[in-house]
């Protein structure tokens, strides 16, 4: 009898894991278990009354690097090439970046001229921050907060204006709590390897094998900054689900897992309320804190490490304005939301809509009322890689290895919150289970 692999969680990570398992040279029997009635996790696209696509979660995927290329290869394998909507390098959206500081929008400097002259909100040319960075010694700590790292290497202005904003935008988090090693591993590694972040980024991490396809070559030639899909990003999980069904993968929806236990013969028992599954291996693509509550008593040290990986909530507000070509997407969350909750404030749809409209009015000059509005609160959707996150991962790895537990971890809780990271985590989990790369 063949092996059975149960994948927990039907978000993009679980779907990617199931996809790569199903394409293995000798594929195991795969059962994908999802607690809700839909697949796709945080990726969700809704069509508005006039045909506009509203993204309730991520709205674009970056094509850069080996992981960006892998996702584009997946898109091609699923037959979605003709649905790709890229933002090319010569598009204004790719060339213009803004910081909102002190009640005003400031264009970030570009090119050599921009770096050599003061550009508000920075009081000094960024050239000097770069020069300072090249002369700074290498840090000696095994980890550091993003703010401390940026302040030490690039100065207080870049730390408080640029890196703080980046942490809010990417992680909805606080740069004084987040880990540089886990949140921005390329910056951490650049300093470790080359003593300088700028030098390290310039020289790159060395040649890493990158997949090749017509779509990947097009993205490179046209310098795409990001891309989406014609019917919204949810087309990707939908195409994955169609593919899985065609490959004989069993998909169980509306089936929350109640507990996991190891049987005498070393197989897992996955309890699903009124039924159960037997599995030779489990890939968990659910949040670390959720998995920690399902583990058996003998895995208590693993549960402790996983329960320490917390997440913040984010409200996504989509506003449609008459005469505007695209909907405006406003994300509110992280520590701002935690402060509101702690003060006893009622987190209503009206509150989120009001704050989003204020932001659109002050930052984009959209003073009129929107013609259409969608508010969606994602509870605990972005994991927070706080200082020392790497130690939690190390302790989880050591436990799994020491006890030879047939459990692989995937998803945003561990090594990257972006869509590309989640897809790659699913692929790596699948490879760890089947032992080989899948067939093309």
N, C-alpha and C positions, 0 to 999 in steps of 0.2 A: 504493500500500500504506500502511495506517495505521501510526502510531507504536507502538512497544512500550516500555512502562515496566516495569522489573524492580524489585520492592520486596524488599529484603533484610531478613529478620527477621519472624517471625509473632507477635511479642508484640503488646500493645495498640496501640503506635505504628504498627507496620507494617500491622496490620489496619485502623486508622483511615485511614491513608494510602490503602490499597487501596480502602476503602469510598468515600472522597471522589473518587478517580480514576474509579471505576466509575459515579459519578453526574454526571460532567461532561457539559455539553451535547453534546460530541462525544468520547465516552470513548475513550481509547487502549486498545490490547490490554495487559492487566495480567497479570503473572506474579509471584506471591508465593512467595518461596523461604524455607523454614524448615529449619534444620539438624537439629532434633529431630523426633520423630514426632508431637508435639502442638503445637497453637497456643495462644496466650494468654500465653506468657512467664511472668512471675512471678505472674500471677493464676491461682490454682488452688484449686478447692474439692473437698473429699472428704466423702462422707457416711459417718458413723460407724455402728457396729453397731446403735445404737438410734435412728438417723434424724437425729442431730444433724449440722449442717454444720460441718466444720472448714475454716477458710481457711488455706492454706499460705503465702499472700502477703498482699496488702492485704485488709482486712476491711470497709472502708467508704469511701465517696466523699463529699466535701463539695460541697454544692450552691451555695455562695456565689460571687458575682461572675459576670462574663461567661463564664468558662471552665466554672464549675459549671453554668450555664444551658445552655451548648452541649452538655455531656454528657447533661443531662436531655432535651434535644431529640433527641439521637441515640437515647436509650432509647425515646422515643416513636416515632421513625421505624422502629425495629426491632420495634415492637409489644409492648414489655415493660412498659407502664404498670401492668398488673394484678399484675406480679411484684415491684414496688418495695416494700421494707420501710423506711420512714423512721424516724429518731429525731427526734420533734417537739421544739419548743423548750420545752414544758412537762414533758418527760420528765426524771426525775432524772439520767439519763446525760448529758443536754445541759446541765443546770444545775450539776452538781457536777464540779469539776476538782481533782485532788490532786497534790501534790508529795511524793515520798518522800525525805526528808532526815534524816540523823542517826538512822537506824533507826526512823523513825516517818512515818506518812502525815499530811500537812497539807492541809486544804481551802483552796483559793485563795480570797482575799476576793472578794466580789461586791457590787455596789451601792455607793452613796455611803458608807453606814455602814461597810462593810468596808474602804473605802479610807482612812477617817479615823481608824481605830484600828489599833494594832499587831496583825498577824496572823502567828503563827509559821508558817514558820521566819524571817520577816522581823522584825527587831528594831524597825524604825520604820514608821509608817504609810506605805503606798505613795503617799499623797497628796503627801508631800514629794519623792519621786522624780519624780513628775509635774511638780511646781512647778520642780524643778531643771532638768528637761528643757526646759521652756518658756523658760528664761532662758539656755540654753547657745548659744554661737555655732555657725554651720554648720561642719562639717568641711571641710577643704581638700584632703584626699587623694582620688585617683581610686578607691581601694578601701581596705578596712580589714577586720580580722578581726571576726567577730560579737562576740567577747568585748570587744575594744577599743572597738567602737562602742557597745555597751550600757553599758560601764563609764563611758565619756566622757559619755554622755547621761543615763543613769539611775542611775549609781552602782554601786559594787562588789557590793553585795548582790544587786540584780536581775540583774547580769551573771553572777555565779557560781551563783546558785540557779535563776533562771527561764530565762535564755537558754542556759546550759549544758545544762539538762535538755531544753529545746526542741530543741537541736541533736542531742542523743543520740536523742530520740524520733523526729524527722523524718528525719535523715540518718545516724543511727548514727555521728555524727562528733564531732570535737573543736572546740568553739567558738573555741579559740585558733588554729585552723588554717583554719577555713571562712571564706569571703568573705561579708560583709554584702551587697555589691552583687549577687552571684549567687544567694545562698541566700534572702535576704529582700528582693527588689528593691523591694517596696512601702515598706519602712522606709527604705531608702536614698534612694528617690525623694522620699519625704515630707520628709526633711531637706533634700535638694537644692532642692526647689521652694518649701517653706514655712518653711525654717530650723528647724522643729520637727517631730519625728515625730508627737507627739500632735495638733498642729494640722493636719498633713498628712493623718493618718488620719481626723480629724474632718471635714475639708472634702472629702476623697476626691480621686480622680484626675481629676475632671470626668466629665461624662456620656459613657459609652462605649455604643455601640449594643449592645443585649442581645436575643437571640432571645426569642420569646414562644411559649408553649404552655400548655395546661391544666395540665400537670404542673409547669411552671416557676412558674405562678401559685400552685398548691397549696403548693409548697415554700416560697414566699415568705410566703403567708398563715399557714402553720402553723409558720414559723420553723424549718425542719429544720436540725439541726446536721450530720447526715450521713445516708446511706442505703445500703442493700444490696439484694440481690435474693433472692427466696424460696428459690431453689435454690443460693444462693451467688453470689459475684461472677463466677464463671466462666461464668455464663449470658450475660454480655455478649460476651466473645470468641466463644462458641459461636453466638450469634445473628448476629454479624458474619460468621462463616465461612459460615453458611447463606445469608445475603444475598449474599455474594461469589459463591458457587457459582451462585446463581440469576441473577446478572448476567454470567456467563460468564468470571469471573476464574479463571485457572489457578493452582491451589495445589499447590506441590511440597513434600512433607514429607520428612524424613530426607535432606536434600540440603545438606550443608555446602558453602559457597563456598570454593574453594581459592585463587582469585586473580581480579583484575580487570585488564583491559588495554584500551587505546584502539586501535582499528583505524585503517587509513589513511583510511577514509571518515568518521572522527570518531564512529563508533558504539562502544559498549562490547562487549567480549567477557567474559561472566561464566563462569568455569570452575567446573564442578561435579564434579570427580573424573573420572568416565568420560564426561561429556558437557559441552556448553556452550550458553549462550544468547547471542543478540545483542540489544542494547537501545539505543534512542535516548536513554534517560534512566534513571538509577538513583536510587531513593530508598533511602538506607541507614537502617534502623531497628534496626541492631545496635549494641552498645557501641562507643564511639569507639576504644578500644584494640584491639578486634577488627578494625574497619575499617582501622585504620592498618597492620596486617600484610598486608592484601589489596591495597593500592594499588600501582600500577605505579611504577617507579623515577623517572619524570619528575614524580611527585606527592610526592616526598620531603619538601618543606617542609610540605605538608598532613599527611602521615603523622606528622611530628615533633610538630606542634601537637596532633594527636588522641591520640598515644600518651602525652602528658603528663596526660591526663584519667583519673585512676585511680578505683578503686571498692573498697568494703569488703564483706566477707561478713557475712551475718546468719543465725543459726539461729532458726527459728520453732518453738516448742514449743506444741502444743495439749494441754491437760489437761481431761479430763471427770471431774467429781466427782459422786457420787451425791447427789441432792437439790438440786443446782445447776441452775438453769434454762438456763444457757448455758455452753458450753465456755470455759475460761480460756485466752487466748492470751498467751504470753510471748515477747518477742523479745530475743535475746542476740546481740551482735555488735559490729561496728565496732572501735574501738581496743582494747576488752577482748579481743576474739577475736585481734587481731594480737599482743597481748602474750602470750597463751597459746601461740600458734603459735611465736613467737620463743623462748619458754622451752623448746620441744621437747615440750610437752604434747600427748598424743594427743587429737584432737578427736572423741571418740566420742559416739554417741547417748546412752549412759549418762550421760556428763558433762553434756550439755545438759539431759537430763531431770532429773538431780539438782539442777542450779542452778535450773531453772524451778520445781521442787517446793519448794525452799527459799524462793524469792521468793514463791510463792503462800501458803506457811505464814506467813512473817514479815509480809507486807504485807496479805494478805487473811484471815488466820486459818484457812486451809484446811489443817488439820494431818494429816488422814487421807490415805491413799494414793489416787491417782486411779484411777478404774475403767477409764479408757482414755487412752492417750497416743500422740501422733504427733509425731515429730521430723523436721524437714526443714532441711538446710543449703543455703542459697542462696549459691553462690560469686560474689563480685564483683557483688552485685546492686544496691548503692546507690552511684552515682557521687558523688565528693567534689569539690564546687566550692570548692577552696582559694583562698587569697588570689591575686588576679591571674587568676582563671578567665576573666574577660571578655576578657583579652588573647589567650588561646588561641582563643576564639571569633572575635575580630576578625581574627586572623591566618588562620584557616581561611576566613572569609568573603572576605577580600581575595584569597587564592589562587584560590578558586573563581571569583570575578568576573574577576580578571586573565586567567585562562586559559580563561574561558568553559567550564568543565568541566560537562557535563550531569549533575551530581550534587547531590542535595538531602539535607540531614542532618535526621534526626528521632530522637526517643527521649529517654530520661532523661539522657543524657550531657551535654546542652547547656543547656537553660533551664527546668528544673523536673523533679523526680523523682516528683511525685504523679501519680495516674492521669489527672486532668483535664489536667495539663500535657502528658503523653505523647500523649493523644488530640488535643489542640490542635496539638502539633508535627507529628503525622501529617497533620492537615487543612491546615496551612500549607504543608507540603512538597508536598502534592497541588496546592494552588492555585498554587504557584510553577512547577509543571510544566505544568499545563493553562491557566494564565493567567486563569482565571475561577472564581468561586464555583460549586460544584456545584448541580444542579437539586434542588428539594425534592421 
